[in-house]
């Protein structure tokens, strides 16, 4: 079965409380670009994440979430001197602490920094149609000059999701994958 690939650069999801800490009460995210998953967008707003060896500018994705989560690649982690675990989105217990900053104010988060798992988004209808199970691990074969097989790809279903594989920039660069390329799910 073929699947479109989406490459996710570093980004963060943020709570209303944390957003207002930096930008003031009532501040709202303004979409810059809508993403492939319904209702999700890259906002025009950015913050920096700070580690012992440096900082990175990170775009905030909307809409507002119930938790603040920073998703970076392993390369990003080396750059700023942190060691986040590989996790599913929202699985933040025991994740790496991180400092958020806008250059004048800082906010210490005792958890929230992760390297996101490779994952497939699909609707609940597609989950049934293609005979997948929520949380199932599959493999995805990618072609090209440096193609290969991506292991430990998590299946995630919600009614608003549409079929797409999400990988980070490290996976994309290692396999010369571009946004919109096609992979093949192997079970």
N, C-alpha and C positions, 0 to 999 in steps of 0.2 A: 504494500500500500504506500503510495507516494504522499509526501507532506511538505508544505511550504515551510521554509526556515526563516525565523526572525532573529536578528542579532541584537542583543540588549547590551548597550554600553552602561557604564556606571550610572546609578540613579538612586533616588530615595523616595520613599513614601513617608508622609508626615501627618502627625495629629494636628488638629485645630489649635490645641494649646501650644505646641512647639512652634507652629507657624506664626501664631500671634506673639510669641515671645520675641521673635526677631522683627516682625513687620507691623506689629500693632493690632489692637483689637479690631475685629471685623475685616481684616485683610482676607482677600480671596484670591486663589490661584487663577491665573488667566491662561487659557490654552494657547500654546504656540503651534502644536501639531497634534492631530488626533492619531492614536495608535490603532493597531489592527484589532484589539479586543474592545468590544462595545463599551462606550462610556469612559474609556481611559485615554489620557492625553499627556504629552510632555508639556509642562507649563513653561512660562517665560521666566520663572523664578528659580534661582540657584542659591545654594549655600556651599560652604567649604566643609570638608571633613578633615580632621586634624589627627595625626598620629605622631609618634616620637621622632620620625624622620622627615616629616613634611606634611603638606596639605594637598588636597585635590578639590577642584570645583565639581560639584555634583548637581545635576538638574533634578528638580522635584517633579514627580509624576502625580497627576490628579486622577481621581478626586481625593479628598481628604480621607485618611484611614483611621482606624481605631488604635493603631500603633505606629511608631516611627521605626522605619527599617531602612538601612543603607545597604545596597547591593553593589559590590565591587568585584573586580577580577583578582586573581592571585597576583598578577603583575602589579595592579594598583596597590594591593596589600603590601607587597615588597617595597614599593615606592614610598609609602608613608610609615612603614615599620609596624604593621599590625598583622595578626594571624587569625582571621575569622574562620569559622567552620563552614563547611559546605552544608547548606540547609534548604529545606523547602520554605517558600515565602510564608511568613507568619510564625514559623517555629524559632522563636527568639530566645527561649530559656537557655542560658549558658552560652549565648552568642557573645561576640567580642564587644567590649565597651568602646565608645568612640566619642570624640568631641566635635560638635557642630559649631561653626562660627560664620559670622557675616563680615568679619574683619574688625568689628568693634566690640561685639558681645560674643560670649562662648556659652555653650550648653553641654554639660557632660551627660552622656547617656550610658547607664551601666550595662546596657545590652542593646543589640539592634544591628550590629554590623555582620553581614554574612556574605559568603560566595553562594549565589543561588544555584540550586541543582539544575541540571538540564531537565526540561519538562515540556510536555505536550499539553496544550490547552485544547479542549474540545467540549462541545455542548453535551448535556445529559442525553439528548437524543442521539448524538453521534456515538457516545459511549455505548449505548445499546446496539445501535446499527452496526458498528464495527466490532462488537463483542469484546470490548475492553472492560477492565475493572478499575475503579477509582484507586489510585495508589500503586497500581501495577507498574513494574519496571520492564521496559522494553529496550531494544537497541535500534539505532538508526544508522543506516549505511549512507555515507556521503561520497559522491564521486569527485572527479577532477584530479589534477596533478598530485595533490597531497591528500586525497580522500582517504577515508577509513571508516571504522565503525565506532560510533559513540555509544558507550555502555551506560547503564544506570540512568536511563531517561524515565522520569516519573510521569505518570498519566494523571492529569488534573481535570475534573469536569465541573462545570457550572452552566446553568441555563444560558447565560449571556456570552459564554466563551465560543470562539470559532476555531476550527482546526488549524493549529500552527505549532511548530517546534520552536522553543525559545532556548538559545544558548548564549553564553557570554562572549566577549571579544577575544578572550584567550582561546576558547574552542574554535571560534571562527577563524582566527589568524592561523592557528596550527594546521587547519584543514583547508585553508584558502576558500572559506565560505563567505558569500556575500548575502546581504539581506535579500530575501526573495528566491534564493536558490531552492532546489528541491532535493529532499532526501527520501529514503525508502525505509519504512518501519519494518523491522525484523522481529519476529516473536519466537 
